Amino acid sequence: TEINLTQADIQGTARLDVTTIFGGAELIVPSHWTVKSEAVTIFGGIDDKRSISTPAETPEKVLIIEGTILFGGIDIKSYK
């Protein structure tokens, strides 16, 4: 699955509930967003492959990933 949020404009905090079982997901988000994980991972993982940038002191756009990752994974990417 590919979820592309590059054209999304969130204000404050948004939550995304993702469940993967024996599979994966690719999450594409803008590089200036703060992404936090509250997901449960069992034999899987979440990998943030975005370029490292200086985090803002007061992040305005926060994406929280919730859900369950079982024998799979989530890759977080950005195009910039």
N, CA, C and O atoms as a GROMACS GRO file, in nm:
protein
  320
    1THR      N    1   0.084  -0.117   0.000
    1THR     CA    2   0.000   0.000   0.000
    1THR      C    3   0.088   0.123   0.000
    1THR      O    4   0.192   0.125   0.066
    2GLU      N    5   0.048   0.225  -0.073
    2GLU     CA    6   0.117   0.353  -0.073
    2GLU      C    7   0.018   0.461  -0.032
    2GLU      O    8  -0.089   0.474  -0.091
    3ILE      N    9   0.054   0.537   0.069
    3ILE     CA   10  -0.029   0.648   0.115
    3ILE      C   11   0.052   0.775   0.094
    3ILE      O   12   0.157   0.794   0.155
    4ASN      N   13   0.003   0.862   0.007
    4ASN     CA   14   0.075   0.983  -0.029
    4ASN      C   15   0.004   1.104   0.034
    4ASN      O   16  -0.109   1.138  -0.003
    5LEU      N   17   0.071   1.167   0.129
    5LEU     CA   18   0.015   1.282   0.198
    5LEU      C   19   0.087   1.412   0.161
    5LEU      O   20   0.078   1.510   0.234
    6THR      N   21   0.157   1.414   0.049
    6THR     CA   22   0.234   1.533   0.013
    6THR      C   23   0.146   1.653  -0.017
    6THR      O   24   0.190   1.766  -0.002
    7GLN      N   25   0.023   1.632  -0.059
    7GLN     CA   26  -0.068   1.743  -0.088
    7GLN      C   27  -0.161   1.774   0.030
    7GLN      O   28  -0.244   1.864   0.020
    8ALA      N   29  -0.147   1.701   0.139
    8ALA     CA   30  -0.232   1.724   0.256
    8ALA      C   31  -0.181   1.844   0.334
    8ALA      O   32  -0.061   1.872   0.336
    9ASP      N   33  -0.271   1.915   0.398
    9ASP     CA   34  -0.235   2.030   0.480
    9ASP      C   35  -0.305   2.015   0.614
    9ASP      O   36  -0.421   2.051   0.629
   10ILE      N   37  -0.231   1.962   0.712
   10ILE     CA   38  -0.289   1.945   0.844
   10ILE      C   39  -0.248   2.062   0.933
   10ILE      O   40  -0.144   2.123   0.912
   11GLN      N   41  -0.330   2.091   1.029
   11GLN     CA   42  -0.300   2.192   1.129
   11GLN      C   43  -0.302   2.122   1.264
   11GLN      O   44  -0.404   2.063   1.302
   12GLY      N   45  -0.193   2.126   1.336
   12GLY     CA   46  -0.187   2.061   1.466
   12GLY      C   47  -0.147   1.915   1.451
   12GLY      O   48  -0.048   1.883   1.385
   13THR      N   49  -0.225   1.828   1.512
   13THR     CA   50  -0.194   1.685   1.517
   13THR      C   51  -0.297   1.605   1.439
   13THR      O   52  -0.418   1.627   1.451
   14ALA      N   53  -0.247   1.511   1.359
   14ALA     CA   54  -0.333   1.418   1.286
   14ALA      C   55  -0.292   1.276   1.325
   14ALA      O   56  -0.175   1.251   1.354
   15ARG      N   57  -0.387   1.186   1.327
   15ARG     CA   58  -0.360   1.045   1.360
   15ARG      C   59  -0.395   0.958   1.241
   15ARG      O   60  -0.496   0.979   1.174
   16LEU      N   61  -0.308   0.859   1.216
   16LEU     CA   62  -0.330   0.764   1.107
   16LEU      C   63  -0.323   0.624   1.165
   16LEU      O   64  -0.221   0.586   1.223
   17ASP      N   65  -0.432   0.548   1.151
   17ASP     CA   66  -0.437   0.411   1.203
   17ASP      C   67  -0.402   0.315   1.089
   17ASP      O   68  -0.474   0.307   0.990
   18VAL      N   69  -0.292   0.243   1.105
   18VAL     CA   70  -0.244   0.152   1.001
   18VAL      C   71  -0.228   0.012   1.059
   18VAL      O   72  -0.170  -0.006   1.166
   19THR      N   73  -0.282  -0.087   0.988
   19THR     CA   74  -0.265  -0.227   1.027
   19THR      C   75  -0.208  -0.302   0.908
   19THR      O   76  -0.267  -0.304   0.800
   20THR      N   77  -0.092  -0.365   0.927
   20THR     CA   78  -0.032  -0.447   0.822
   20THR      C   79  -0.004  -0.585   0.878
   20THR      O   80   0.048  -0.600   0.989
   21ILE      N   81  -0.040  -0.686   0.800
   21ILE     CA   82  -0.015  -0.825   0.838
   21ILE      C   83   0.049  -0.893   0.718
   21ILE      O   84  -0.012  -0.902   0.612
   22PHE      N   85   0.171  -0.941   0.734
   22PHE     CA   86   0.247  -1.005   0.626
   22PHE      C   87   0.255  -0.916   0.502
   22PHE      O   88   0.243  -0.964   0.390
   23GLY      N   89   0.275  -0.788   0.523
   23GLY     CA   90   0.285  -0.694   0.412
   23GLY      C   91   0.346  -0.564   0.459
   23GLY      O   92   0.405  -0.557   0.567
   24GLY      N   93   0.332  -0.464   0.378
   24GLY     CA   94   0.393  -0.337   0.416
   24GLY      C   95   0.317  -0.220   0.360
   24GLY      O   96   0.222  -0.234   0.282
   25ALA      N   97   0.360  -0.104   0.402
   25ALA     CA   98   0.301   0.021   0.356
   25ALA      C   99   0.412   0.123   0.336
   25ALA      O  100   0.512   0.123   0.408
   26GLU      N  101   0.392   0.208   0.238
   26GLU     CA  102   0.484   0.318   0.214
   26GLU      C  103   0.407   0.447   0.240
   26GLU      O  104   0.306   0.474   0.176
   27LEU      N  105   0.456   0.525   0.333
   27LEU     CA  106   0.391   0.648   0.373
   27LEU      C  107   0.477   0.765   0.326
   27LEU      O  108   0.592   0.778   0.369
   28ILE      N  109   0.422   0.849   0.239
   28ILE     CA  110   0.497   0.962   0.184
   28ILE      C  111   0.441   1.089   0.247
   28ILE      O  112   0.325   1.125   0.226
   29VAL      N  113   0.526   1.157   0.325
   29VAL     CA  114   0.484   1.278   0.395
   29VAL      C  115   0.585   1.390   0.367
   29VAL      O  116   0.700   1.362   0.335
   30PRO      N  117   0.543   1.516   0.378
   30PRO     CA  118   0.637   1.626   0.362
   30PRO      C  119   0.750   1.618   0.466
   30PRO      O  120   0.729   1.573   0.578
   31SER      N  121   0.868   1.663   0.427
   31SER     CA  122   0.985   1.648   0.513
   31SER      C  123   0.980   1.735   0.638
   31SER      O  124   1.050   1.707   0.735
   32HIS      N  125   0.898   1.840   0.639
   32HIS     CA  126   0.895   1.928   0.756
   32HIS      C  127   0.793   1.884   0.862
   32HIS      O  128   0.782   1.948   0.966
   33TRP      N  129   0.721   1.776   0.838
   33TRP     CA  130   0.628   1.724   0.938
   33TRP      C  131   0.704   1.644   1.043
   33TRP      O  132   0.808   1.584   1.014
   34THR      N  133   0.652   1.644   1.163
   34THR     CA  134   0.703   1.558   1.269
   34THR      C  135   0.619   1.431   1.269
   34THR      O  136   0.496   1.437   1.274
   35VAL      N  137   0.685   1.315   1.262
   35VAL     CA  138   0.614   1.187   1.260
   35VAL      C  139   0.651   1.110   1.387
   35VAL      O  140   0.768   1.090   1.417
   36LYS      N  141   0.549   1.068   1.460
   36LYS     CA  142   0.568   0.990   1.582
   36LYS      C  143   0.495   0.858   1.568
   36LYS      O  144   0.390   0.851   1.504
   37SER      N  145   0.550   0.754   1.628
   37SER     CA  146   0.488   0.623   1.619
   37SER      C  147   0.438   0.579   1.755
   37SER      O  148   0.510   0.582   1.855
   38GLU      N  149   0.312   0.538   1.757
   38GLU     CA  150   0.251   0.475   1.875
   38GLU      C  151   0.200   0.336   1.838
   38GLU      O  152   0.119   0.277   1.909
   39ALA      N  153   0.248   0.285   1.724
   39ALA     CA  154   0.202   0.155   1.673
   39ALA      C  155   0.271   0.041   1.747
   39ALA      O  156   0.383   0.054   1.796
   40VAL      N  157   0.202  -0.070   1.754
   40VAL     CA  158   0.256  -0.193   1.810
   40VAL      C  159   0.320  -0.273   1.697
   40VAL      O  160   0.255  -0.301   1.597
   41THR      N  161   0.446  -0.308   1.712
   41THR     CA  162   0.515  -0.385   1.609
   41THR      C  163   0.554  -0.522   1.664
   41THR      O  164   0.616  -0.533   1.770
   42ILE      N  165   0.517  -0.626   1.589
   42ILE     CA  166   0.552  -0.763   1.624
   42ILE      C  167   0.618  -0.824   1.501
   42ILE      O  168   0.552  -0.844   1.399
   43PHE      N  169   0.747  -0.852   1.510
   43PHE     CA  170   0.826  -0.901   1.396
   43PHE      C  171   0.812  -0.809   1.274
   43PHE      O  172   0.800  -0.855   1.161
   44GLY      N  173   0.813  -0.681   1.301
   44GLY     CA  174   0.804  -0.581   1.195
   44GLY      C  175   0.864  -0.452   1.244
   44GLY      O  176   0.926  -0.448   1.350
   45GLY      N  177   0.846  -0.347   1.168
   45GLY     CA  178   0.904  -0.220   1.212
   45GLY      C  179   0.858  -0.102   1.130
   45GLY      O  180   0.790  -0.116   1.028
   46ILE      N  181   0.897   0.015   1.177
   46ILE     CA  182   0.869   0.140   1.110
   46ILE      C  183   1.003   0.208   1.085
   46ILE      O  184   1.082   0.227   1.177
   47ASP      N  185   1.029   0.243   0.959
   47ASP     CA  186   1.157   0.300   0.920
   47ASP      C  187   1.136   0.436   0.856
   47ASP      O  188   1.072   0.447   0.752
   48ASP      N  189   1.190   0.540   0.919
   48ASP     CA  190   1.179   0.677   0.866
   48ASP      C  191   1.300   0.701   0.776
   48ASP      O  192   1.412   0.716   0.825
   49LYS      N  193   1.278   0.705   0.646
   49LYS     CA  194   1.385   0.720   0.548
   49LYS      C  195   1.395   0.863   0.495
   49LYS      O  196   1.462   0.887   0.394
   50ARG      N  197   1.330   0.957   0.561
   50ARG     CA  198   1.337   1.097   0.517
   50ARG      C  199   1.474   1.154   0.552
   50ARG      O  200   1.541   1.105   0.643
   51SER      N  201   1.513   1.258   0.480
   51SER     CA  202   1.640   1.322   0.511
   51SER      C  203   1.629   1.392   0.646
   51SER      O  204   1.523   1.441   0.684
   52ILE      N  205   1.739   1.395   0.716
   52ILE     CA  206   1.740   1.454   0.850
   52ILE      C  207   1.746   1.605   0.836
   52ILE      O  208   1.833   1.660   0.769
   53SER      N  209   1.653   1.671   0.901
   53SER     CA  210   1.652   1.817   0.903
   53SER      C  211   1.638   1.864   1.047
   53SER      O  212   1.603   1.785   1.135
   54THR      N  213   1.664   1.988   1.070
   54THR     CA  214   1.654   2.042   1.205
   54THR      C  215   1.507   2.051   1.246
   54THR      O  216   1.429   2.119   1.179
   55PRO      N  217   1.469   1.982   1.354
   55PRO     CA  218   1.329   1.986   1.395
   55PRO      C  219   1.293   2.123   1.451
   55PRO      O  220   1.375   2.191   1.513
   56ALA      N  221   1.169   2.162   1.428
   56ALA     CA  222   1.120   2.290   1.481
   56ALA      C  223   1.099   2.279   1.631
   56ALA      O  224   1.066   2.172   1.682
   57GLU      N  225   1.119   2.389   1.702
   57GLU     CA  226   1.099   2.387   1.847
   57GLU      C  227   0.952   2.368   1.883
   57GLU      O  228   0.920   2.303   1.982
   58THR      N  229   0.863   2.424   1.802
   58THR     CA  230   0.720   2.405   1.823
   58THR      C  231   0.661   2.352   1.693
   58THR      O  232   0.612   2.429   1.610
   59PRO      N  233   0.664   2.222   1.675
   59PRO     CA  234   0.615   2.165   1.549
   59PRO      C  235   0.466   2.194   1.530
   59PRO      O  236   0.385   2.171   1.620
   60GLU      N  237   0.433   2.244   1.412
   60GLU     CA  238   0.294   2.277   1.382
   60GLU      C  239   0.219   2.161   1.318
   60GLU      O  240   0.097   2.154   1.326
   61LYS      N  241   0.292   2.072   1.255
   61LYS     CA  242   0.228   1.960   1.184
   61LYS      C  243   0.287   1.829   1.238
   61LYS      O  244   0.404   1.797   1.214
   62VAL      N  245   0.204   1.756   1.310
   62VAL     CA  246   0.248   1.631   1.372
   62VAL      C  247   0.157   1.519   1.323
   62VAL      O  248   0.035   1.529   1.330
   63LEU      N  249   0.218   1.412   1.274
   63LEU     CA  250   0.145   1.294   1.232
   63LEU      C  251   0.179   1.181   1.327
   63LEU      O  252   0.296   1.146   1.344
   64ILE      N  253   0.078   1.124   1.390
   64ILE     CA  254   0.098   1.013   1.483
   64ILE      C  255   0.047   0.886   1.416
   64ILE      O  256  -0.068   0.879   1.374
   65ILE      N  257   0.135   0.787   1.406
   65ILE     CA  258   0.098   0.659   1.345
   65ILE      C  259   0.057   0.564   1.456
   65ILE      O  260   0.132   0.539   1.550
   66GLU      N  261  -0.065   0.511   1.444
   66GLU     CA  262  -0.117   0.415   1.539
   66GLU      C  263  -0.149   0.287   1.464
   66GLU      O  264  -0.152   0.286   1.341
   67GLY      N  265  -0.171   0.179   1.535
   67GLY     CA  266  -0.213   0.055   1.472
   67GLY      C  267  -0.122  -0.060   1.509
   67GLY      O  268  -0.053  -0.058   1.611
   68THR      N  269  -0.123  -0.163   1.423
   68THR     CA  270  -0.047  -0.285   1.447
   68THR      C  271   0.029  -0.325   1.322
   68THR      O  272  -0.028  -0.328   1.212
   69ILE      N  273   0.156  -0.354   1.338
   69ILE     CA  274   0.239  -0.402   1.228
   69ILE      C  275   0.285  -0.543   1.266
   69ILE      O  276   0.363  -0.560   1.360
   70LEU      N  277   0.236  -0.642   1.194
   70LEU     CA  278   0.264  -0.782   1.225
   70LEU      C  279   0.331  -0.846   1.104
   70LEU      O  280   0.269  -0.858   0.998
   71PHE      N  281   0.456  -0.888   1.119
   71PHE     CA  282   0.533  -0.949   1.010
   71PHE      C  283   0.535  -0.860   0.885
   71PHE      O  284   0.522  -0.909   0.773
   72GLY      N  285   0.551  -0.731   0.904
   72GLY     CA  286   0.556  -0.638   0.792
   72GLY      C  287   0.626  -0.511   0.833
   72GLY      O  288   0.700  -0.509   0.931
   73GLY      N  289   0.603  -0.405   0.759
   73GLY     CA  290   0.669  -0.280   0.795
   73GLY      C  291   0.607  -0.160   0.728
   73GLY      O  292   0.527  -0.172   0.635
   74ILE      N  293   0.648  -0.044   0.776
   74ILE     CA  294   0.606   0.083   0.720
   74ILE      C  295   0.733   0.162   0.690
   74ILE      O  296   0.818   0.180   0.778
   75ASP      N  297   0.747   0.209   0.568
   75ASP     CA  298   0.856   0.298   0.529
   75ASP      C  299   0.800   0.438   0.516
   75ASP      O  300   0.700   0.460   0.446
   76ILE      N  301   0.864   0.533   0.583
   76ILE     CA  302   0.822   0.673   0.577
   76ILE      C  303   0.922   0.745   0.486
   76ILE      O  304   1.043   0.742   0.511
   77LYS      N  305   0.872   0.810   0.380
   77LYS     CA  306   0.958   0.876   0.283
   77LYS      C  307   0.904   1.014   0.251
   77LYS      O  308   0.790   1.046   0.281
   78SER      N  309   0.989   1.096   0.190
   78SER     CA  310   0.945   1.224   0.136
   78SER      C  311   1.018   1.244   0.005
   78SER      O  312   1.123   1.184  -0.019
   79TYR      N  313   0.961   1.328  -0.080
   79TYR     CA  314   1.021   1.353  -0.211
   79TYR      C  315   1.124   1.464  -0.207
   79TYR      O  316   1.191   1.486  -0.307
   80LYS      N  317   1.139   1.534  -0.095
   80LYS     CA  318   1.238   1.641  -0.084
   80LYS      C  319   1.348   1.601   0.005
   80LYS      O  320   1.441   1.679   0.026
   0.00000   0.00000   0.00000
